[in-house]
Amino acid sequence: MLMFLEKEVTGKDFFGGKTIGFLDMVAGSMIPFCLARAWECMGIDMTPEDTFPELNRWIKKLNEVEIVTLIGLRSLVKSEKRIDVAIEEVRELIMLLENQIKEKKFFGGETIGFLDMVVGSMIPFCLARGWEGMGIDMIPEEKFPELNKWIKNLKEIEIVKECIPDREKHIEHMMKIFIDEQVGPVAFRSLAIAEKGKEVAIKEAQELFMFLEKEVTGKDFFGGETFGFLDMVAGSMIPFCLARGWEGMGIDMIPEEKFPELNRWIKNLKEIEIVRECIPPREKQIEHMKKVVERIKSA
């Protein structure tokens, strides 16, 4: 199968020629950034460069195209672009799918096929839940009527229904990925290194926290009235770990006037006995986080 793709992309920058197209997006989402990582975990180099030189060249080309990374979550939390600009760039890419599915029930026609399974596993039941957790309606029906119709058709397929994860749990899972991959590295490491300048790093971190601020607005906890999984993940990292690192650096990262809902959530956390029992002593934790900062700077 991979050899067919190798031959198809030979002598071309992308499958469609000089510019990225629908097949690049579908194959690109599946092979280099999904399957290849699974194969790597199994200790398998499935696309060695000596056997697949053209595919590897294509993957390098994909990595050079900024819009390829836009369909995920990362571009939405970078401060180089305003959030509305990043959203529009993501939607431009999704419009390729909208145009491809027009006047069809599924990508292959009347019956569900390979492309429906690939795109379906990625967008409506994975990324869309991450966007939802960030308070973004990325695929509004008025802008993407054909895609929304396709998603409804997908949900009517029995085998697809059986594979759809629980919505609330999946949103929690995607938000955990957001916190683990974005909040920690951007909100702490970039400040410790200060390679972009302290003010820029603070602004980037606070843009990330604004997503969490919106998510907890009007709720006692992220899950609603009761303490849940996402509260545990965010609570263990932000108020009692990162915040003490920032304090040691002389930074008030989550001021109450800017983040009233997050500060209210932190107060609610402290009222839960099992959380109180796990909170490390403030002064010792600040000293510990100062040492972490020094290790990061010297690395």
N, C-alpha and C positions, 0 to 999 in steps of 0.2 A: 504493500500500500504506500509506504513512504517513498519507494522508488518511483512510483507513478508521479508523486508530487515533485520529486527531484527532477524528473524529465520535463514536467510541465513548467517549472520555473527556470529551466536552463536558459542562460543568455538574457534573462529579463530581470529588472529590478524587483518587480512584483508579479503576481499571477496575471494581472490585467495588463501589464506592460510597464510604463514609466510611473504610474500613479497607483496608490493603494486603493483597492476596491473591496467588493463584498467578500470574495473568496479569501483574500488576505486577512480580512477581519475574522472570518469564521475559523479558518485554519490556524491563524495566529493566536486566537484565544484558546484553541484546543491544544496545539502541539507544543510550542516552546514554553508557554507559560502555565500549562496545566499537566498534560501527560508527561512531558520531559522531567518535571519535578517529581512526579510519582515514580518514573523509571529510575531517577537518581536515588530516591529513597530505597529502592530495591537493589541498588548497586549496579544498574545497567546503563551503559552509554548507548542508547538506541539510535542516535543519529551522529555517529562519529564523523569527523570532518573529512577523513580520507575516503569514506564511502559515500557521504552526502555533501560534497563541497558546495553545490548550488543551494541546497536547503539551508546550510549554515550561513551562506552569504545572505540569503533572504532574511534569516532571523536577525542578522546584524543590521540589515536595512530597516527591518521593523523597529528595532530598538532605537534607531535614529529618528523615527517619525514620532513626534511628540503626541500626536492625536491617538496613537495606539494605546498609550497609557491612560488616556482620558476616560475610557469607558468604565474604569474602576473607581475607587474612592479617593485615591491619593491626590489627584489634581484639584479636588474640591477643597482641600484643606491647606493649600500652599498660598502664601500671601503675595507671591509675585503677580498673581492675577486676582482681580475681584471675584468673589464667589459667583456673581451673575454671569461674568465672562466665562468662567470655567464651566458652568452649567450649560451655557449655549454651545460651547465647543463639544461637550459630551453629546448634546442633542444633535449636532451636525452629523456625528458619527452614527448615532442611532437612526437618523433619517435614511441612511443607506438601507437599513433593514425595512423601514416603512415602505420605501419605494420598491423593494424586492418582493414584498408580500402582497402588493396591491392586487385586488380582484382575485386573490387565491385564498383558499381555506387554510392551506399549509404551504410551506416553502416549496414543497415538491408538487403541489397541486391539490388534489382532493383527499389524499391520504397522508398521514404523518410519516415523515422520513428522517433520514440521518441529520439533515440540517436543523430540523425542528427539535430534535433531541439535544443537539449541541447548543444551539442558541437558547432553547428553552431551559436547559439546566443552568445556563449562565445568567440570563437577564431577569426574567420575571420572578424566579424563586430564589435568587441569590443576591445579585447586585441591587435589585429593586428594594429588597428588604434592608440592605445597608443604607441606601439613599433615604428610605423611609425613616430609619433610625436617626438620620441627620436632619429630618424635617423637610426633605426635598421630594417633590412629586416630579420625578425626572421624565416620566412618559405620560403626560396629561392626555386625556382622551381627545380633547379638541385639537391637539397638535399631532397626535399619532393615532388616528382612528383605526387604521388597518392593523397596527401592532396590537392594540387593545382588543380588537376583534379576534386576532390570532391567539392571544393569551386566553381569551374565553373559550375558544375552540380546543386549545390544549387541555384546559381543565376538565373538559368533558370526556377525555380519553381515560379509560379505566386505569391503564398501567401508569399513566402520568399522575392521576389522582393519588394512587398508592405511594408515589415517590415524593409528593409534595411535603416538605417538613412543616411542623407546627409553626405558624406565623410568628407568634410572640417569642418562642424559643429561638427561632432563626434570626429575628431582629436582634435579640440579645447577643447571639453568637457573632453577628456581623459588627455590632457595636464593640464587642470585646476585641475583635480584630483591629478595629479603628483605634481603640485605646492602646492596645499592645504595640501596634506598629507605628502609630502616629503621635499619640500624646507623649509617651515616654521619650522617644528619640528627639522629637522636635522641642518638647517643652523643657527638657533638662539638658541633654547632651549638647545641643546647639548653644545653650546659654553658657555652659561650662567652657566650651571651646571659644565661644564668642567670635567665630570666624566671620560672621556677617555684621558684627556690631551688636552691642547689647540691646539697643532699642528695637532693632529689626527682629532680633530673636524673641524678645518679649511680645512684640506685636503678632508674630507667627503663632506663638504658644497661645495667646489670648484668643486668636481666631479659632483655634481648635476647641478651646473651652466654651466658646459661644455656642457650638453645636450641642454640648452637654447641657449648657444653661437652658437652651430651648427645649431639649428633650425632657428635662425634669420640671419644667414650668407647670405650675398648678397641681403638682403631685407631691406626695410625701417622699416617695422613692421612685426610682426609674420604672419599676414594675407597677406602680400605683400606690395602694394603701399599705402594702406590706413589703418588707425588706426581701430582696431577691438576688439572683445570680449576678446581674449587672451592677447592683449596688455593692456587692462583695468585691467584684473585680475593680471597679472605679474607686471604691472606698479604700481598698488596701493600697492603691497606688498614689492617689492624688492628695487627700487631706493629711495623711499621716506619714507620708514618705516624701514625695516630690515637694510638697508645700514647705516642709522643714528644710529641704535642700535649698529652695529659693530664699527662705528666711535667712539661712546662713550666708547667702550671697547678697543680702540686703534688698531683696525684691519682694514686693507684695503683689504676687501674680494674680490673685483672685480677689481684688478689692470688692467690698460689699456693695458699693454704689454701682459697680459695673456688672457684678454677678450676684444679684440678690437671691435668685432661686438656688444657685449652687451653694451659697453660704447657708441658706435655710436647710438644704438637704444635708449639709455637713453637720448642722446642729441636730437634725433628726437622727443621723447616724450615731452621734455621741450619746443619745438617749437609749440606745439598744445595749442591754447588758453584755451580751456576748461580744459586741464590737468594743465596748469600753475595756473589757478584759484583755483585748488584743492590742490596744493602743500602746506603743512604746513610750517610755518617759521622754518628754519633749526635749530637754537639754541634751540628753545622751544621743537622741536621734539626730539633732542638729549637728552635733560633733561628728557623728558617723557619716552624715551626708556631706559634710565639708571634706572629709577624707576621700569620699567617692569622687567629689569634684576634682580634687588634686590628682587622683589616679587617672581620671579622664584627660586632664590637661597634660599629664606627663606621658600618656600613651602615644 
